[in-house]
Amino acid sequence: MTETTNNWLAACRVEDAVENGGVCVKHGEEQIALFYFTRRNEWYATQNECPHKKQMALSRGMIGSITDEPKVACPFHKKTFSLNTGECLSGDECAIKTYPVKVENGTVYVGINPKS
């Protein structure tokens, strides 16, 4: 069994995050949407690009839940994606990339897999 190792990117301080919303974090050429879901006391990170029209918009999307599944809706196209798995919840075949998130000593970290 191969263990996945993450490089942890310090994304922001907890107090700098938008409550029940998202912010965009740039890592090299990659844009990552970071969400602080205060109603659930949970953090999520996904790609920022909506796969529908290739717009960098997901960090500005609305977050909520479908039953118990946390989701984000693209502000332009209303496509919804699971914040846990990246699966499109709107019935489309597209999906988004998700990242692990951890909080330590007031800093929010996003796990970036090193390239092989």
Secondary structure, DSSP 8 states (H G I E B T S, - for coil): ------EEEEEEEGGGS-BTEEEEEEETTEEEEEEEETTTTEEEEEESEETTTTEE-GGGSEEEEETTEEEEE-TTT--EEETTT-BBSSS-S-B--EE-EEEETTEEEEEE----
